[in-house]
Amino acid sequence: MAHFEKRGTKWRAQISWYDIHGNRKFKTKQGFLTKSAARKWANEMEVAKDANQISNQDPIFAEYFKDWYQTYKAPGTSNNTKNRYDTIYRLLTKYFGKTKLSKVTRHQYQEFMNDYGKNHVKSTVYKTNGSIRTSIKDALADGLVRTNFTERINLSWNDERSRKVEYLNFNQVQQLKNSLLDGIKPSFVSRYMLLTIIYTGMRPGEIRVLTWHDIDYQNHTINISKSWDYDNDKIVNYDSDEINKDPKNHSSTRVIKVDDHLLDILNQLKINHHERLFVATDGTIPTSTAVNKVLRKQLKKLNLDKANFHFHSLRHTHVAMLLFKGVDLYSISKRLGHSNMSITANTYAYMLDELKQQSDQQIVDILDEI
């Protein structure tokens, strides 16, 4: 039963309920101009009460987000992901201060995202908004807010800050491949790692932990089920309880096709007598820094000016080769281990735009022949 009280010229409404422990809880709101307005609010709260979507708590927006991600998101995630959530928390604290969760409006949130988008690229804007939107969905389910103020938001971003994905064209890849193979021997482990990413598009961390048991010579496939955790300096299996809360890890487990040429190249490493492929004679695995040093040396030798090109850039190069040779985006996405095609499309939007321009010109050329 709701209770109403007039204080001066304004009305105050209060409802009560019992929690699962039998403790009585109260929720109060005041400042209504009329009793009917107070009654309307009380009726909405009664409906929420029946649906177990009510709370007498009203946390600060930024503090709620911090508690939410530390409880539901941080466990089992990488340090990079945790740092991203910490950054969003500091961002919300700076912009909204001590504003209560219930006081944030859709208009305020839109202004916040507009301001944020001025200095951030598209992918960052989408990730940040997505994380905040998920937290508010949970706040709605817990009865902390009555509406989701992150819905129907228009996102904008700074295209000038967007960094184009660097990659080598097909002729440059052939030059690099031939240079890596020139005089290669099993002690040059970094070269083998670079050749592997060119041929497979695997993540550097996945290459680092590859074992001979992962290679199926009969079916010409490589089974990818683990990666190197650079944050904690250890191997993690994609299907382990430690990281299986992250949906992307399920899709990272995959089997990819390779050709005889790569398998023949990798076979040369068996002389090192290690379970893992890319272990040097001294028992160490080249670091990313060491591999990048070899890559830069090779690029300089070929007079290829790629100042920001690195080990992971060859994964992008692998995608570029497949795209420009006509392989469909779905197959590429599966090969890369992305959880959905939109991630692939967003990551390689620049390449797709280039490909569209080529296709448009092909269409024009065909029409000119009519």
LINFEN-V490975 format. One record per backbone hydrogen bond with DSSP energy under -1.0 kcal/mol. CO is the residue of the C=O (numbers start at 1). NH is the residue of the N-H. Records with the same first field share a line. If there is no record, write none. Layout:
BEGIN
CO->NH ; NH
END
This chain:
BEGIN
3->14
5->12
7->10
10->7
11->32
12->5
13->29
14->3
15->27
17->25
19->22
23->19
25->17
27->15
29->13
32->11
34->38
35->39
36->40
37->41
38->42
39->43
40->44
41->45
42->46
43->47
44->48
45->49
46->50
47->51
48->53
49->52
59->101
60->64
61->65
62->66
63->67
64->68
65->69
66->70
67->71
68->72
69->73 ; 74
74->77
78->82
79->83
80->84
81->85
82->86
83->87
84->88
85->89
86->90
87->91
88->92
89->93
90->94
91->95
92->96
93->97
96->99
99->61
100->103
101->104
105->109
106->110
107->111
108->112
109->113
110->114
111->115
112->116
113->117
116->119
120->158
121->125
122->126
123->127
124->128
125->129
126->130
127->131
128->132
129->133
130->134
131->135
132->136
133->137
134->138
135->139
136->140
137->141
138->142
139->144
140->143
148->151
169->173
170->174
171->175
172->176
173->177
174->178
175->179
176->180
177->181
178->182
181->184
185->188
187->189
188->192
189->193
190->194
191->195
192->196
193->197
194->198
195->199
196->200
197->201
203->207
204->208
207->210
210->277
211->214
212->215
214->223
216->221
220->258
221->216
222->256
224->254
225->238
227->236
228->230
229->233 ; 234
234->229
236->227
237->240
240->243 ; 244
243->246
246->249
247->250
248->252
254->224
256->222
259->263
260->264
261->265
262->266
263->267
265->268
266->269
267->270
269->272
270->273
275->212
280->283
284->280
287->291
288->292
289->293
290->294
291->295
292->296
293->297
294->298
295->299
296->300
297->301
298->302
299->304
300->303
304->306
306->309
310->313
311->314
312->315 ; 316
313->317
314->318
315->319
316->320
317->321
318->322
319->323
320->324
322->327
323->326
328->332
329->333
330->334
331->335
332->336
333->337 ; 338
340->344
341->345
342->346
343->347
344->348
348->352
349->353
350->354
351->355
352->356
353->357
354->358
355->359
356->360
357->361
358->362
359->363
360->364
361->365
362->366
363->367
364->368
367->370
END
